[in-house]
Amino acid sequence: MKMSSTTAPSAMQPAAQEPLADVVARIREEVRIVATPDNGIGAIVGDPRGRRVLATLPPLYPEWLGDRSFNEVHGTRFPYVAGEMANGIATAELVIAMARADMLGFFGAAGIPVPKVTATVQNLRKALPGRLNWGVNLIHAPQNPAWERHLVDMLLREQVPAVSASAFMDLTPTVVQLAASGLRTDRSGRIVRGTRLFAKISRPEVAEKFIAPAPQRLLDELVVNGRITADEAELAKRVPVAEDITVEADSGGHTDNRPLASLLPRIMELRDALSTRFRHGRNVRIGAAGGLGTPHGVASALAAGAAYVLTGSVNQTCLEAGISGEAKEMLAAADIADVMMAPASDMFELGAKVQVLRKGTMFGPRANQLYQIYRQYRSFDEMPAREAEKLERSVLGATIADIWAETRRYWLERDPDELSRAEADPKHRMALVCRWYLGRSSWWAIHGETTRRADYQLWCGPATGAFNRWAAGSFLADPANRSVVQVARNLLEGAAVVTRAHQLRTYGVPVPATAFRFTPRRLT
């Protein structure tokens, strides 16, 4: 059969046919695949008017693109998550906006003192009474295990409904405590969770730890220390540690730069194998994150089997994001190649890296320079005087002595043990001074410290540039119009249009390239 998207006029049909791109865009209506008079294949919406109907596609809604159980379990309408961004960049305002739009958002608690996170959580509970579709981030803090432990205690005490665990390379007692606390059985005998735990991962070996039940040794340790009950430990052996696994591909911030198309099916295969092995009968959902800055990216992730999608970098340019207007303008000017890798503050000594904006800032090169100096010398005292002076002048913007004095005051208040270690170990003292720059660079970007604009640290993946190119010429091109809900709704709406275009093409309809394009528009 010849394939054609046009039909010849006849007494049974109007002289003009709706352009195929317009047919594709009408996702909430039935579409009929029809035979055309010239022996081709076309598509129409509405009455076929005597045409031979070959197939009918039902309406397609953005709500239906993911795993329906995601919406049921988390109290959402859409399978979409606004991910956590550290230092409160993912603000309470962002979380509230997402929840009220029937999506899910996580507050970025990393790097914030527990009392301040507690106050934010209490405000969120007041603003979102009875809602389950909001949560808080728990980032692994190997340099500060006390913070991690205190945060988990608070999350449980305040009954935060959902928690996203990130940057974990192994299970810790704290994250297992979070997963096991509150486990109980309902009247049917099914195990019910107290906290719905998401685990953000980028490696199969880490995903396996979260998809499997918690190790006996950790459960025993938690029971002995009185952090969970024996009954909770017994139930924890029968369920996965987490039932929502967010596969993080080439993202901003912490990332292994792996392509989603390779990583997602690998983790889905692992999920299936572990479900068979442990026979826990739970529906472990696999979500997708990283590189999702356009409808095409969102559509491809969901078409590949992702239960939900999570965005991060693109939300930093939104009105609700907790960074300065100047930083948002810098991100809004980025293209897909305007990123690079730089040392991570929280795991500096381990050599961990984060993906950051390169265009318009010198943070990346300067942070990498600091790490090379840290690797090369055992202390700042070993550095040649001329090299140390250059470092102070061109990177730090202050003397090493002054920075150490400020750093010392910080750790004296926050963790005196860390300070004692640094005063006994020049290498560790050197690391803390380097981490001062890495931490302050994010603070400068958040607060708009214009004198340090060249040092702004802005976590950013290629998705930001892709989003900017897609939004160009539309109302979303201006950061002043970028609300987190409008960004989310447009990405989902566009993903549904792309999915519809692909459906028609699989039926033999010659879909033009224009039908795969979706221009952002104000959605309600």
Secondary structure, DSSP 8 states (H G I E B T S, - for coil): ----S----BTTB-SS---HHHHHH-TTS-EEEEE-TTS-EEEEES--TT--EEEEE----GGGSS-HHHHHHHT-SSSEEE---TTTTS-HHHHHHHHHTT-EEEE--TTS-HHHHHHHHHHHHHHSTT--SEEEEEE--TT-HHHHHHHHHHHHHTT-SEEEEES-SS--HHHHHHHHTT-EE-TTS-EE-SSEEEEEESSHHHHHHHHS---HHHHHHHHHTTSS-HHHHHHHTTS-S-SEEEEE-S-SEE-----HHHHHHHHHHHHHHHHHHH------EEEEESS--SHHHHHHHHHTT-S-EEE-GGGGGSTTSSS-HHHHHHHHT--TT-EEEEE-STTTTTT-EEEEE-TT--HHHHHHHHHHHHHH-SSGGGS-HHHHHHHIIIIISS-HHHHHHHHHHHHHHH-HHHHHHHHH-HHHHHHHHHHHHHHHHHHHHHHT-GGGGGG---B--HHHHHHHHHHTTSGGGSGGG--HHHHHHHHHHHHHHHHHHHHHHHTT----GGGG--------
